[in-house]
């Protein structure tokens, strides 16, 4: 599969000097529409095996970001860190999220040229290497620095699920449930970290949080090594072309020929700059990124505010505060079930589409997301805010947490689906900048939690977040009203509309 640009240039020059290039160069492609090597033609068992493996990867690796938060007091005591004037104990999580923001833009594009399997397996091993210092760190700085690289590894592993889904499921209807599994794994993985970390910390020690992760990550690696297959089409074809070249035939894939003269550095630069350009020039991308980022940032903020609120109101320990965050995960599961209804609204919109008849309206993906944002995120935050009184039972603010959890999944699912449908082949860039934004918000928004909840009070701090969420939830209604005009002004979305029409016509 691997080749050098110089090899291709040399071979092509030889063909131009000695033969007719149209007859001597073999373009390696699929052996017809039913080629069993094409991931789109894999059996349902193979497809679902890959989908479940990828979704579980997202879930179990995202957990690493927040699982350590329940042990912040013990870590502070061991390393002499103080949270008296600033939540310094959150820096290991902030650095983890910043690592994710950097790596998701710079490293993830490597899967485009090298395929999924080898990048995935190498990153898994690298992730294990960076989890080791989280268990044996002898200084706070070691913890912060190594978690930066661990977060970078997780950004690649977690987003592999989205890549796998696009590589093996060939239609929007087929991708609906696999994409929703990726979203629930992504969101619930972050939220369940404190829930899993709580009993480990309570009955063992904070270092065992790292030890146990090493045990299950190491035990799972052989499973992925044998079951996680290459599913990137150009990588599979590239391997076939390499075998043919070893037989003396001048065989290349179209991707190899198109990439001739492009260095890996150029590929990375192109892949990393387009998301930034889209963020500043595409209103849909800008609003979607801000909405999604604030939603994920709020979930990470709960790792700080929940302990502050429940310890302050009910005198709970850090472990107990970790357990109660299970309400968020329960809400997220409910939200995942509700988000499946969004697909019905989306596909039924095809009968109303006058712009491109026969194809669903992209903005229909936002119908349920807006409802989830208003009544889920905002409504849940209002409940969490105004039930935060010591004379009310703990279940009351916990219900608010659950409602926020449900809204978060509905919103993130709607945004992800909308971006993919609106930007087609450019959706990877839009999703990439969204993931970057989510990591940046996850790194910095929770740092303000302690000051907000101390200075504004439990009620008004959560109310402020609720109003921000409410404003962000209403903003996408402009896309529903002016969607046609917005698409007409965007060169990316115009091209996507043509591709989507062709795909539905083919079906």
ABEGO torsion letter per residue (X at the ends): XBBBAAAAAAAAAAAAAABBAAAABBBBBBBEAABAABAAABBAAAAAAAAAAAAAAAAAAAAAAAAAAAAAAAAAAAAGBBAAABBAAAAAAAAAAAAAAAAAAAAAAAAAAAEAAAAAAAAAAAAAAAAAAAAABABAAAAAAAAAAAAAAAAAAAAAAAAAAAAABABAAAAAAAAAAAAAAAAAAAAAAAAAAAAAAAABBAAAAAAAAAAAAAAAAAAAAAABBBABAAAAAAAAAAAAAAAGBBBBBAAAAAABGBBAAAAAAAAAAAAAAAAAABAAAAAAAAAAAAAAAAAAAAAAAAAAAAAAAAGBBAAAAAAAAAAAAAAAAAAAAAAAAAAAAAAAAAAABAABBGBBBAAAAAAAAAAAAAAAAAAAAAAAAAABBAABBAAAAAAAAAAAAAAAAAAAAAAAAAAAAAAEAAAAAAAAAAAAAAAAAAAAAAAAAAAAAAAAEAAAAAAAAAAAAAAAAAAAAAAAAAAAAAAAABAAAAAAAAAAAAAAAAX
